[in-house]
Amino acid sequence: MALAGCAETPRSLYVDANLAALDGDYARAFSLFQKAAETGHADSQFKLALQYQRGEGVRRNYSFALHWYFRAAEKGHPIAMNNIGVLVDHGNGVRANNAQALGWFLRAASSGSATALTNIGNYYREGVLVARDPTEAYFWYAMSYKLGFDGALAEMGKLKPLLKKSGIEDIERRVEAYRPSVLDDLKSKLKSIIKDSPDLVVPSAQIWTPGTMNLVAFESRPSKFHIWGQPNLETGHDH
């Protein structure tokens, strides 16, 4: 709870909302995150989106989740960008579009999301939009793990038996030599694949207010991608 006599600020609302969520009072957390989000507080916009996505303190609604993720992404929130990519890939709250999802993963990675690097790797592992390439997938998983996403280690373990020792050593050298310009090179390489601006995927969404009926959410299909904050899909922390 905020101290009596202290003016509420977006930051204090955000702190109180997180404390409420830790206590399991998701309805109060939702209310506080929403209040801070409406002032333009990016972290609160992200957390509000996450509650809409999970259905914590509010009925699950992917369209509203996308709306608030997008608001946070506009302010440069890298994890919100990654989560938009996952929802777009799944077709949750918007028509599924792999090319646009990949655009979001690339944008998130360029903005600092370690998780997004694993999601880029998934495209190479699965052969989505690009040729299936376990070596390239392993590289992006290794980069993701190096930059802080512990969940990438499990993905590396799945591919390791498919690669030669010399190939893994080559990847390790690439990881050590990694520079942000590598992502710029990848964007240029995939330019013909990512034809639409990622900004175009997010639909307009009516802002939920108390007393407004939420739309029935779409069911999610099984995920091969990692979304920050989603139980059972990520064990590490994004940076």
Helices and strands as residue ranges (DSSP letters): H 10-22, H 26-37, H 42-54, H 62-74, H 78-90, H 98-111, H 114-126, H 134-146, H 152-159, G 160-162, H 165-176, H 181-189, G 198-201
